Amino acid sequence: MSATAGAVWGRTEQQDFRSRVRGTLLGVAVGDALGAPVNGLDLGGIRAAYGGEGLLDLAPAYGRRGAVTHLTQLTLFSTDGLIRAQVRRDTGAWHPPTDLHRAYRRWAATQRDWGPDERREEDGWLAREEWLYARRGPTRALLLGLGDDTMGTPGAPKNPAEPGPEAAARSAPFGLLVGWDPHLVAQLAVECAAQTHGHPVACLAAGAYAVIVHALARGDDLDGAVRRALALLASRPGHEPVSEALRHALGAVRQGAPTPERVARLTGEGTAEALVATAVYCALVGEDVRHGLCLAVNQDGPSAVAGALTGGLLGALHGETALPPAWVVELEGRPTILELADDFAMEMTQGPALHGPSGASPGWLARYPRG
């Protein structure tokens, strides 16, 4: 399977890919929405609010059921930035981290502006979605990292001491670049993580998560996907904390029935590598998608992050139809998520027909401007 220019996709391949893209983006959002009401609560607080088994269904957050946080918002802008990078490639300007940074800056505008500026056609359609203009718990690292035009890089990262998991939680779309070599997928995720979360371990955790999604989107099982990520990490300086966390997650699978306490031990202090490992564990041991997501959010750590990371893995693994339909239907912004997912799948499978040498679609270029 290849998403490179000129590649030929069969109809079955296209349908499978679109289902996994939809599953990944919806999975991130479903997990995020499930965890949002209990974000910041410890397990005792969750049980006090929702009963002895914890949170088992969507609950109100930000005034409604199915509300998403900044994690879903940023995942959507990651997807938008990747499409824009592909479109801009025709101009000879090929530097995806720059396009991602521009996309994240468009997200930053949603956090300070009252609504979209209809005059700025170069922003594209996603930045004109009014429901995205809402502050949903963005961290200080995100607002500082994207607070000016200077782009963080691995050599000069923004917030170099920030170990948090938010960069990893927006990295699932990088894994959907199925025609890319896994090393390039990891590198792109690392470079984009450095724009807000510059701690080397946080950057490598984002790269590892993207590689796991990449293997799942190409049809691997989850255990195999994690082992691929471990093999790739081995050549990266400073990989040990991430590799150790992933191995700990794989080992925990063999230690008996999953419990919130076991999840809490993986989550630890809520660092990026710990949350990626938590997501791997919950996705591996969950009896189904619903069970895996409930395991992820019912613990002492950041529930929305754990849910979003777990949902991205399960969506990439199983596709959209495995997600709980009663949760999907209540998702905030569901029409936008589906539209963007389908646009991403179309760009990656049929991009040359939309803006290639033989012609360009004015409608597509209006949605995803080259500027």
C-alpha positions as CSV (number, residue, x, y, z in Angstrom):
1,M,0.0,0.0,0.0
2,S,1.4,3.4,-0.9
3,A,0.2,6.9,-0.6
4,T,2.9,8.4,-2.7
5,A,2.2,10.5,-5.8
6,G,1.1,8.3,-8.7
7,A,0.4,5.3,-6.6
8,V,-2.5,3.1,-7.7
9,W,-5.0,2.1,-5.0
10,G,-7.6,-0.7,-5.5
11,R,-11.2,0.0,-4.4
12,T,-10.9,-2.4,-1.5
13,E,-7.7,-0.8,-0.3
14,Q,-9.3,2.7,-0.5
15,Q,-12.3,1.6,1.5
16,D,-10.2,-0.1,4.2
17,F,-8.0,2.9,4.5
18,R,-10.9,5.3,4.8
19,S,-12.4,3.2,7.5
20,R,-9.1,3.3,9.5
21,V,-8.8,7.0,9.0
22,R,-12.3,7.6,10.2
23,G,-11.7,5.1,13.0
24,T,-8.6,6.9,14.1
25,L,-10.0,10.4,14.2
26,L,-13.3,9.3,15.7
27,G,-11.5,7.1,18.2
28,V,-9.4,10.0,19.4
29,A,-12.5,12.1,19.8
30,V,-14.6,9.4,21.5
31,G,-11.8,8.6,24.0
32,D,-11.3,12.3,24.6
33,A,-15.0,12.9,25.2
34,L,-15.3,10.0,27.5
35,G,-12.4,11.2,29.6
36,A,-13.2,14.9,29.6
37,P,-15.8,14.9,32.5
38,V,-13.3,13.2,34.9
39,N,-10.1,14.9,33.7
40,G,-8.3,16.0,36.9
41,L,-10.2,13.6,39.2
42,D,-8.4,10.7,40.9
43,L,-10.0,7.2,40.9
44,G,-11.6,7.9,44.3
45,G,-13.2,11.0,43.0
46,I,-14.4,9.3,39.8
47,R,-16.0,6.5,41.9
48,A,-17.6,9.0,44.2
49,A,-19.2,10.8,41.3
50,Y,-20.1,7.8,39.1
51,G,-20.3,4.8,41.3
52,G,-18.1,1.9,42.3
53,E,-17.3,0.8,38.7
54,G,-16.4,4.3,37.7
55,L,-17.4,6.2,34.5
56,L,-18.9,3.7,32.0
57,D,-20.7,6.1,29.6
58,L,-20.4,9.6,28.2
59,A,-21.2,12.3,30.8
60,P,-21.6,16.0,30.5
61,A,-18.5,18.2,30.2
62,Y,-18.4,21.8,29.0
63,G,-22.2,21.9,29.1
64,R,-23.0,18.8,27.0
65,R,-22.4,15.1,26.5
66,G,-19.8,14.2,24.0
67,A,-17.8,17.4,24.3
68,V,-14.2,17.1,23.2
69,T,-11.1,18.9,24.6
70,H,-8.2,20.6,23.0
71,L,-6.7,17.2,22.2
72,T,-9.3,16.5,19.5
73,Q,-9.1,20.1,18.3
74,L,-5.3,19.7,17.7
75,T,-5.7,16.3,16.2
76,L,-8.0,17.8,13.6
77,F,-5.5,20.6,12.9
78,S,-2.7,18.0,12.6
79,T,-4.8,16.3,9.9
80,D,-5.5,19.6,8.1
81,G,-1.8,20.4,8.2
82,L,-0.9,17.1,6.6
83,I,-3.4,17.6,3.7
84,R,-2.1,21.2,3.2
85,A,1.5,19.8,3.1
86,Q,0.6,17.4,0.3
87,V,-1.1,20.1,-1.7
88,R,1.8,22.5,-1.3
89,R,4.2,19.8,-2.5
90,D,3.1,20.7,-6.1
91,T,4.7,24.1,-5.6
92,G,8.1,22.6,-4.7
93,A,7.7,23.8,-1.1
94,W,8.0,20.5,0.8
95,H,8.6,20.9,4.5
96,P,5.7,19.3,6.4
97,P,6.7,20.5,9.9
98,T,6.2,24.1,8.6
99,D,2.8,23.3,7.3
100,L,1.9,21.6,10.6
101,H,3.2,24.6,12.5
102,R,0.9,26.9,10.4
103,A,-2.0,24.6,11.2
104,Y,-1.2,24.7,14.9
105,R,-1.1,28.4,14.7
106,R,-4.5,28.4,13.2
107,W,-5.6,26.4,16.2
108,A,-4.0,28.9,18.5
109,A,-6.2,31.6,16.9
110,T,-9.3,29.6,17.9
111,Q,-8.2,29.9,21.5
112,R,-8.0,33.7,21.4
113,D,-10.5,34.9,18.8
114,W,-14.2,35.0,19.2
115,G,-14.8,33.4,15.9
116,P,-13.4,32.8,12.4
117,D,-12.3,35.7,10.2
118,E,-14.3,35.0,7.0
119,R,-11.9,37.3,5.1
120,R,-8.9,35.0,5.5
121,E,-9.5,32.6,2.7
122,E,-6.0,31.3,3.0
123,D,-6.9,29.7,6.4
124,G,-9.0,27.0,4.6
125,W,-12.3,25.5,5.7
126,L,-11.4,23.9,9.0
127,A,-10.4,27.2,10.6
128,R,-13.9,28.5,9.7
129,E,-15.7,25.9,11.8
130,E,-17.3,28.0,14.6
131,W,-17.6,25.1,17.1
132,L,-13.8,24.9,17.3
133,Y,-13.6,28.4,18.8
134,A,-13.8,27.2,22.3
135,R,-11.1,26.9,25.1
136,R,-11.2,23.3,26.2
137,G,-8.4,23.1,28.8
138,P,-5.3,23.9,26.7
139,T,-2.1,23.5,28.7
140,R,0.3,26.4,29.2
141,A,2.9,24.5,27.2
142,L,0.6,24.5,24.1
143,L,-0.3,28.2,24.4
144,L,3.3,29.3,25.0
145,G,4.7,27.0,22.3
146,L,2.3,28.3,19.7
147,G,2.1,31.9,21.0
148,D,4.3,33.4,18.3
149,D,5.5,32.7,14.8
150,T,8.8,31.1,15.9
151,M,8.7,27.3,15.2
152,G,10.3,25.0,17.7
153,T,12.6,22.4,16.2
154,P,14.5,19.4,17.7
155,G,17.6,21.5,17.8
156,A,15.8,24.5,19.3
157,P,12.6,23.2,20.9
158,K,9.9,25.1,22.5
159,N,9.4,24.3,26.2
160,P,12.5,22.1,26.3
161,A,11.7,20.8,29.9
162,E,8.1,20.0,29.2
163,P,7.5,16.2,29.4
164,G,3.7,16.2,29.1
165,P,1.7,13.9,26.7
166,E,-0.3,16.5,24.7
167,A,2.0,16.4,21.7
168,A,1.7,12.6,21.5
169,A,-2.0,12.9,21.8
170,R,-2.2,15.0,18.6
171,S,0.1,12.6,16.7
172,A,-2.2,9.9,15.5
173,P,-2.7,11.5,12.0
174,F,1.1,11.2,11.3
175,G,0.6,7.4,11.6
176,L,-2.0,7.5,8.8
177,L,0.8,8.4,6.3
178,V,0.8,4.8,5.3
179,G,3.0,5.3,2.2
180,W,5.8,6.8,4.3
181,D,8.7,4.9,5.8
182,P,8.2,4.4,9.5
183,H,11.4,6.3,10.3
184,L,10.1,9.3,8.4
185,V,6.8,9.1,10.3
186,A,8.6,9.0,13.6
187,Q,10.8,11.9,12.6
188,L,7.9,14.1,11.5
189,A,6.1,13.4,14.8
190,V,9.3,14.2,16.8
191,E,9.8,17.5,14.9
192,C,6.2,18.6,15.4
193,A,6.2,17.7,19.1
194,A,9.2,20.0,19.5
195,Q,7.0,22.9,18.6
196,T,5.3,22.7,22.0
197,H,6.8,19.9,24.1
198,G,10.5,20.0,23.7
199,H,11.6,17.4,26.3
200,P,13.4,14.7,24.3
201,V,11.4,11.9,25.9
202,A,8.1,13.7,25.1
203,C,9.2,14.0,21.5
204,L,10.3,10.4,21.2
205,A,7.0,9.3,22.8
206,A,5.1,11.2,20.1
207,G,7.2,9.5,17.5
208,A,6.7,6.0,19.0
209,Y,2.9,6.6,19.2
210,A,2.8,7.7,15.5
211,V,4.8,4.6,14.4
212,I,2.4,2.3,16.3
213,V,-0.6,3.9,14.6
214,H,1.3,3.6,11.3
215,A,1.7,-0.1,11.7
216,L,-1.9,-0.6,12.7
217,A,-3.1,1.4,9.7
218,R,-1.1,-0.9,7.5
219,G,-2.8,-4.0,8.9
220,D,-0.5,-5.1,11.7
221,D,-1.8,-6.3,15.1
222,L,-1.2,-4.2,18.2
223,D,1.5,-6.4,19.7
224,G,3.4,-6.4,16.4
225,A,3.0,-2.7,16.0
226,V,4.5,-2.0,19.4
227,R,7.4,-4.3,18.7
228,R,8.0,-2.4,15.4
229,A,8.1,0.8,17.4
230,L,10.6,-0.7,19.9
231,A,12.9,-1.8,17.1
232,L,12.8,1.6,15.5
233,L,13.4,3.4,18.8
234,A,16.5,1.3,19.5
235,S,18.5,3.5,17.1
236,R,17.4,6.8,18.7
237,P,19.6,8.4,21.4
238,G,17.8,8.7,24.7
239,H,15.1,6.2,23.8
240,E,15.4,4.2,27.0
241,P,12.5,5.7,29.0
242,V,10.0,5.3,26.1
243,S,11.2,1.8,25.3
244,E,11.1,0.8,29.0
245,A,7.5,2.1,29.3
246,L,6.3,0.2,26.3
247,R,8.0,-3.0,27.5
248,H,6.3,-2.5,30.9
249,A,2.9,-2.2,29.1
250,L,3.5,-5.4,27.2
251,G,4.6,-7.2,30.4
252,A,1.6,-6.0,32.3
253,V,-0.7,-7.8,29.9
254,R,0.6,-11.1,31.2
255,Q,0.1,-10.2,34.9
256,G,-3.6,-11.1,35.1
257,A,-7.0,-9.4,34.7
258,P,-6.8,-5.6,34.1
259,T,-7.6,-3.4,37.0
260,P,-7.6,0.4,37.6
261,E,-4.7,0.0,39.9
262,R,-2.6,-1.7,37.3
263,V,-3.5,1.1,34.8
264,A,-2.6,3.7,37.5
265,R,0.9,2.1,37.9
266,L,1.5,2.5,34.2
267,T,0.2,6.1,34.1
268,G,2.6,7.1,36.9
269,E,3.3,10.8,36.9
270,G,1.4,11.5,33.6
271,T,4.5,11.9,31.4
272,A,4.3,11.3,27.7
273,E,5.9,7.9,27.6
274,A,3.7,6.7,30.5
275,L,0.5,7.8,28.8
276,V,1.5,6.1,25.5
277,A,2.2,2.9,27.5
278,T,-1.1,3.2,29.3
279,A,-2.9,3.5,26.0
280,V,-1.1,0.5,24.6
281,Y,-2.0,-1.6,27.7
282,C,-5.7,-0.6,27.7
283,A,-6.0,-1.2,23.9
284,L,-4.4,-4.7,24.3
285,V,-6.4,-5.9,27.3
286,G,-9.8,-4.4,26.6
287,E,-12.4,-7.0,25.9
288,D,-13.8,-4.6,23.2
289,V,-13.4,-0.9,22.3
290,R,-15.8,0.3,25.0
291,H,-14.0,-1.7,27.7
292,G,-10.6,-0.5,26.6
293,L,-11.6,3.1,26.7
294,C,-13.3,2.8,30.1
295,L,-10.1,1.2,31.5
296,A,-8.1,4.2,30.1
297,V,-10.2,6.9,31.7
298,N,-10.9,5.4,35.1
299,Q,-7.6,6.1,36.8
300,D,-5.7,8.8,38.7
301,G,-3.9,10.4,35.7
302,P,-5.1,12.6,32.9
303,S,-8.2,10.8,31.7
304,A,-8.8,12.7,28.5
305,V,-5.3,12.1,27.2
306,A,-5.4,8.4,28.1
307,G,-8.8,8.1,26.4
308,A,-7.7,10.0,23.3
309,L,-4.5,7.9,22.9
310,T,-6.3,4.6,23.4
311,G,-9.1,5.6,21.1
312,G,-6.6,6.5,18.3
313,L,-5.0,3.0,18.6
314,L,-8.3,1.1,18.6
315,G,-9.7,3.1,15.8
316,A,-6.7,2.5,13.6
317,L,-6.7,-1.1,14.5
318,H,-10.4,-1.9,13.9
319,G,-11.8,0.9,11.8
320,E,-14.8,3.1,12.5
321,T,-17.5,0.4,12.8
322,A,-15.9,-1.0,15.9
323,L,-16.4,2.2,17.9
324,P,-19.5,2.4,20.1
325,P,-22.2,3.9,17.9
326,A,-24.1,5.4,20.8
327,W,-21.0,7.4,21.7
328,V,-20.1,8.3,18.1
329,V,-23.5,9.8,17.4
330,E,-23.2,12.2,20.4
331,L,-19.7,13.4,19.6
332,E,-19.3,17.2,19.4
333,G,-18.2,18.1,15.9
334,R,-18.9,14.7,14.4
335,P,-19.8,16.0,10.9
336,T,-16.5,18.0,10.8
337,I,-14.5,15.0,12.0
338,L,-16.0,12.7,9.3
339,E,-15.6,15.4,6.6
340,L,-11.9,15.9,7.4
341,A,-11.3,12.2,7.6
342,D,-12.8,11.6,4.2
343,D,-10.8,14.5,2.8
344,F,-7.6,13.1,4.2
345,A,-8.3,9.6,2.7
346,M,-9.1,11.2,-0.6
347,E,-6.0,13.3,-0.6
348,M,-3.7,10.4,0.3
349,T,-5.3,8.0,-2.3
350,Q,-6.3,10.3,-5.1
351,G,-4.3,13.5,-4.6
352,P,-2.8,13.7,-8.1
353,A,-6.3,13.8,-9.5
354,L,-7.1,16.8,-7.3
355,H,-4.1,19.0,-7.8
356,G,-1.6,17.1,-10.0
357,P,0.1,18.0,-13.3
358,S,-3.0,17.1,-15.3
359,G,-5.2,19.6,-13.6
360,A,-6.5,21.0,-10.3
361,S,-9.8,21.1,-8.6
362,P,-10.6,24.7,-7.7
363,G,-12.9,23.5,-5.0
364,W,-10.1,21.4,-3.4
365,L,-7.7,24.3,-3.5
366,A,-10.2,26.5,-1.9
367,R,-10.6,24.0,1.0
368,Y,-6.8,23.5,1.3
369,P,-5.1,26.6,-0.1
370,R,-1.4,26.4,-1.1
371,G,-0.6,29.6,0.6
